[in-house]
Amino acid sequence: MSFQEIPIIDLQEAFDPATRSKFLEEVRDAIINVGFLLLKNYESLGPTEEDLQSIKQQAIECFALPAKEKLQCEMLNSPHFLGYTRLANEITASHTDWREQIDLATELPAPKEGEPLYKNIEGPNLWPNPEVIPKFRPTIERFIEKMTALSNVFKDLVAESIGVDPKALNRYFKENQQCKMKLIAYPDVSELDGTKSAALDDTPETNQGVGPHRDSDLITYIYQATEHQNSLQVQNFQGHWITVPNIPGHLVVNNGQTFQAITGGVAKATIHRVLVPEKGTGTRISIPFFQTIDLDSSKGVADNLPQEVIDLKNERDKKIKDWGVDTGFQFEPDVSKEPIGHAVFRTRIKSHQDVAKKWYPDVLKSVLQEYTH
């Protein structure tokens, strides 16, 4: 059978000679056979409990701002798909996502004139007014710095776990690589009563906080900031939904489509979703951090994988049935095809169609035609 629970990995075991082999075996199993894990004891290399509480507080304060303040940094004003998205204004798997969010990233300038269009995924943030929320930007930038450091250590361990050089993934990172993150608020059922979608003609009765999807990055790290259980779910390879437990002091870690692509499918980008929180449980706050790679990347590491890892992948694939959802565009890292940024860009176009309509109307038209066919 496919996986029935999410494995828990202790990061400190990686640095003890007595437990390192066990750690690498557990990571390899999680990367190949689940696509998700819960990571604990990471604080010495990443965000502390104080950092997490600080960013949780800033998320609460951000979403509590008057609509006028939030809309001043609305994503609609950014050609880089960064900024605030109002409630029920994003689409996943052809339905409305009943959440509001703000997308943020490592601060970078806009791409230079003449660069490929997909480079516009990267650029400067749209920040809320510092006069009304003064601690927001410094808290976000500190969190990105801490999470970038943690993710850089963990990616080397992941590479080693699947039998390639621990530094094999470094070639996919450029200087000052832009990582992404979100602050997300999922109102509960009672809070959504009477709310209308800004994106489609559907209602909260779909129970879709965010629909079934695969992340488009290399590796995602999620801080489940509130105490909600039974919201984040992962689809195993027989099509059954497995709830990811919300355990204090643990980060959720999962493979993205980029990682799946450059490993030739060894690192499975597992489908997951978020359900609207149950009535009376209040707003769920989630803070995912996305480790991304250079958008120009085009060649994978699959040729360097040992046969035993390939065999594990093949055994896993035999278990796959009644699984899969068309969540977007395929990532194909091959020198004869488009670089990875091309697929990432089109996926963003599909998800944020109001932004695409303003900044990239011709691309939006092409994407919608391709996606529906």
C-alpha positions in Angstrom: 0.0 0.0 0.0 0.9 3.7 -0.3 1.8 5.8 2.7 -0.8 6.2 5.5 0.9 8.8 7.7 3.5 11.6 7.5 6.9 10.7 8.7 8.6 12.8 11.4 12.3 13.6 10.9 14.7 14.9 13.6 17.2 17.3 11.9 19.7 17.0 14.7 20.2 13.3 13.9 22.0 14.5 10.7 24.9 15.9 12.7 25.4 12.9 15.0 27.7 10.1 13.5 25.7 7.5 15.4 22.4 8.5 13.8 23.4 10.1 10.5 22.8 6.9 8.4 19.4 6.4 9.9 18.5 10.0 9.3 19.5 9.8 5.6 17.5 6.6 5.1 14.4 8.2 6.7 14.8 11.3 4.5 15.2 9.2 1.4 12.1 7.2 2.2 10.1 10.4 2.8 11.3 12.1 -0.4 10.6 9.1 -2.6 7.6 7.3 -1.1 5.6 10.2 0.5 6.7 13.6 -0.7 6.0 15.1 2.7 7.6 15.0 6.1 7.4 16.8 9.5 10.8 18.3 10.5 11.7 18.9 14.2 14.7 20.3 16.0 15.6 22.8 13.3 15.8 25.9 15.5 19.6 26.1 15.7 19.8 26.4 11.9 16.6 28.3 11.2 13.8 30.3 12.9 13.4 30.1 16.6 10.1 29.8 18.5 10.4 33.6 19.0 10.8 34.2 15.3 7.7 32.0 14.6 5.6 33.8 17.1 6.7 37.2 15.7 5.7 36.3 12.2 2.4 34.8 13.4 1.7 38.1 15.1 2.5 40.1 12.0 0.2 37.9 9.9 -2.6 38.5 12.4 -2.0 42.2 12.3 -1.7 42.3 8.5 -5.0 40.5 7.9 -6.7 42.8 10.5 -5.8 45.9 8.6 -8.6 47.9 6.9 -9.3 46.8 3.4 -8.1 50.1 2.1 -4.6 49.5 3.5 -4.4 45.9 2.2 -5.5 46.9 -1.2 -2.7 49.5 -1.5 -0.3 46.5 -1.8 -2.7 44.4 -3.9 -1.0 41.8 -6.2 -3.0 43.4 -9.1 -0.5 46.2 -9.0 2.5 43.9 -9.4 3.7 42.4 -12.6 5.8 40.0 -10.4 2.8 38.3 -8.8 3.7 39.7 -5.3 1.4 41.4 -2.9 -2.0 41.0 -1.3 -4.8 38.8 -2.7 -8.2 39.5 -1.4 -10.5 36.8 -0.1 -11.8 34.3 -2.7 -9.8 35.7 -5.6 -7.5 32.8 -6.5 -8.3 29.7 -8.5 -7.0 26.1 -8.0 -8.3 23.0 -9.8 -11.1 25.1 -11.4 -12.6 26.3 -8.1 -12.2 29.3 -5.8 -9.8 29.2 -2.9 -11.5 30.5 0.2 -8.6 32.3 1.6 -6.8 35.7 1.6 -3.1 36.0 1.5 -0.1 38.1 0.8 2.8 36.9 -1.4 6.3 38.0 -0.4 9.9 37.2 -1.5 13.5 38.0 -1.2 13.7 41.6 -2.2 15.1 41.9 -5.7 14.9 44.5 -8.5 12.7 44.0 -11.5 14.3 42.1 -14.4 16.2 44.2 -17.0 14.6 45.1 -20.3 15.0 42.4 -23.0 15.1 39.5 -20.6 12.7 36.5 -21.1 9.2 37.3 -20.0 9.2 34.5 -17.4 11.8 36.5 -15.5 9.0 38.8 -14.4 8.1 36.2 -11.7 11.0 37.9 -9.8 11.0 41.5 -8.6 10.4 43.9 -5.7 7.7 43.3 -3.1 4.7 45.4 -2.5 4.8 46.2 1.2 2.0 47.4 3.5 2.3 50.9 4.7 5.1 50.9 7.4 3.3 53.7 9.3 0.3 51.4 10.0 2.3 48.1 10.6 5.9 49.1 11.3 7.2 45.7 12.4 5.9 43.9 9.3 8.8 44.3 6.8 11.7 43.7 9.3 9.9 40.6 10.6 9.3 39.2 7.1 12.9 39.9 6.0 14.3 38.2 9.1 12.1 35.2 8.6 13.2 34.9 4.9 16.8 35.1 6.0 16.4 32.4 8.6 14.3 30.1 6.3 16.8 30.5 3.5 19.6 29.4 5.7 17.7 26.4 7.0 16.5 25.3 3.5 20.1 25.6 2.1 21.3 23.1 4.8 18.4 20.7 4.3 18.6 20.6 0.5 22.2 19.3 0.8 21.1 16.6 3.1 18.2 15.7 0.8 20.6 15.5 -2.1 22.9 13.1 -0.1 19.9 11.0 0.9 19.0 10.2 -2.7 22.6 9.3 -3.6 24.0 12.3 -5.3 26.7 14.7 -4.2 25.5 16.9 -1.3 26.3 20.0 -3.3 24.7 18.7 -6.5 21.7 21.1 -6.2 23.9 24.2 -5.8 24.2 24.7 -9.5 20.4 25.5 -9.6 20.9 28.5 -7.4 22.1 31.9 -8.6 23.6 34.6 -6.4 20.9 36.2 -4.2 18.4 33.5 -5.2 14.8 34.8 -4.7 12.8 32.6 -2.3 9.1 33.1 -2.0 6.6 32.9 0.9 3.0 33.6 1.8 1.0 34.6 4.8 -2.4 32.9 4.4 -5.6 33.3 6.3 -8.3 30.6 6.0 -11.6 31.9 7.6 -13.7 29.1 9.1 -17.1 28.0 7.8 -19.1 30.5 9.9 -16.9 33.4 9.0 -17.5 32.7 5.3 -21.3 32.6 5.6 -22.7 34.8 2.8 -19.4 35.5 1.2 -19.2 35.6 -2.6 -16.3 34.5 -4.8 -14.3 37.3 -6.5 -13.0 34.8 -9.0 -15.7 32.4 -10.1 -19.4 31.7 -9.7 -19.1 29.2 -6.8 -19.6 29.2 -3.0 -17.8 28.2 0.2 -19.8 25.0 0.1 -17.0 23.5 -2.0 -15.1 23.5 1.4 -12.0 24.4 -0.6 -9.5 26.5 1.4 -7.0 25.7 -1.4 -7.7 23.1 -4.0 -5.7 20.0 -4.9 -2.3 21.0 -6.3 1.4 20.5 -6.3 3.8 23.2 -5.4 5.9 24.5 -8.2 9.1 25.1 -6.2 12.0 22.9 -5.1 11.1 22.3 -1.5 8.3 23.9 0.6 8.4 24.5 4.4 5.1 25.3 6.1 4.6 26.8 9.6 1.1 25.9 10.7 0.8 29.0 13.0 -2.6 28.3 14.6 -3.8 25.2 16.4 -6.1 23.9 13.7 -6.2 20.2 12.9 -7.8 18.4 10.0 -7.1 21.1 7.5 -4.0 20.3 5.5 -4.3 17.0 3.7 -2.0 15.0 1.4 -3.3 12.5 -1.3 -1.5 9.2 -1.1 -0.9 7.2 -4.3 -4.1 5.2 -4.1 -6.1 8.5 -4.0 -6.9 8.6 -0.3 -6.5 11.8 1.7 -4.2 11.7 4.7 -4.3 14.5 7.2 -1.1 16.2 8.1 -1.0 16.6 11.9 -0.3 20.0 13.4 2.4 19.4 16.0 4.0 22.3 17.8 7.7 22.7 17.0 7.4 20.9 13.6 7.6 22.3 10.1 5.8 20.6 7.3 8.2 19.9 4.4 7.2 18.8 0.9 8.7 18.3 -2.5 7.8 20.7 -5.3 7.4 20.1 -9.1 10.8 21.6 -9.7 12.4 18.9 -7.5 10.3 16.2 -9.2 11.5 17.4 -12.6 15.2 17.7 -12.0 15.3 14.2 -10.3 13.4 12.5 -13.1 10.4 11.8 -10.9 12.3 10.3 -8.0 11.3 13.1 -5.6 7.5 13.0 -6.0 5.6 16.3 -5.8 2.6 15.0 -3.8 -0.9 16.4 -4.3 -2.2 18.3 -1.3 -5.1 20.6 -0.3 -6.5 22.6 2.5 -10.0 22.3 3.7 -12.0 25.3 5.1 -11.6 25.2 8.9 -14.6 23.8 10.8 -17.3 26.1 12.1 -16.3 27.9 15.3 -12.5 27.1 15.1 -11.7 30.6 13.9 -9.3 31.7 11.1 -6.4 29.3 10.3 -3.1 31.0 9.7 -0.5 29.2 7.6 2.9 30.5 6.5 4.6 28.5 3.7 8.1 29.3 2.5 9.1 28.2 -1.0 12.7 27.4 -1.9 13.0 28.2 -5.6 15.7 27.7 -8.1 17.2 29.8 -10.9 14.4 30.3 -13.5 16.9 29.6 -16.3 17.6 26.0 -15.0 17.0 23.4 -17.6 19.0 20.2 -16.9 18.3 17.6 -14.3 20.4 15.4 -12.0 18.6 12.2 -12.9 21.6 10.8 -14.9 23.6 10.8 -11.7 21.2 8.9 -9.5 22.3 5.4 -8.3 20.4 2.4 -9.5 19.1 1.5 -6.0 17.3 4.9 -5.9 15.8 4.4 -9.4 14.6 1.0 -8.2 12.9 2.5 -5.2 11.2 5.0 -7.5 10.0 2.2 -9.8 8.6 0.2 -6.9 6.7 3.3 -5.7 5.3 3.9 -9.2 3.8 0.4 -9.2 1.6 1.5 -6.3 0.2 4.5 -8.0 -3.5 4.2 -9.1 -6.5 6.4 -8.8 -4.2 9.3 -8.2 -3.5 12.5 -10.0 -5.1 15.8 -10.8 -4.4 18.2 -13.6 -2.9 21.1 -11.6 -1.1 23.0 -14.2 1.8 22.8 -16.6 4.5 20.2 -16.8 8.0 20.9 -15.7 10.5 19.5 -18.2 14.1 20.3 -17.4 15.9 19.4 -20.7 18.3 21.5 -22.7 16.2 21.0 -25.8 13.1 22.4 -24.1 12.0 25.5 -22.2 13.8 26.4 -18.9 11.9 25.8 -15.7 10.8 29.4 -15.4 8.6 29.0 -18.4 6.3 26.5 -16.6 6.4 28.4 -13.3 5.3 31.6 -15.1 2.4 29.9 -16.9 1.2 28.3 -13.6 1.1 31.7 -12.0 -0.8 33.1 -15.0 -3.4 30.4 -14.5 -3.8 30.9 -10.8 -3.9 34.7 -10.7 -5.9 35.5 -13.8 -6.8 39.0 -12.8 -3.2 39.9 -12.5 -2.4 38.2 -15.8 -5.3 40.0 -17.5 -3.7 43.3 -16.5 -0.1 42.6 -17.2 0.0 39.7 -19.6 -3.3 39.5 -21.5 -1.8 37.7 -24.6 -0.1 35.1 -22.4 -3.3 34.6 -20.4 -5.3 33.9 -23.5 -2.7 31.3 -24.7 -2.5 29.7 -21.3 -6.3 29.3 -21.0 -6.5 27.7 -24.4 -3.7 25.3 -23.7 -5.0 24.4 -20.3 -8.5 23.7 -21.5 -7.2 21.5 -24.3 
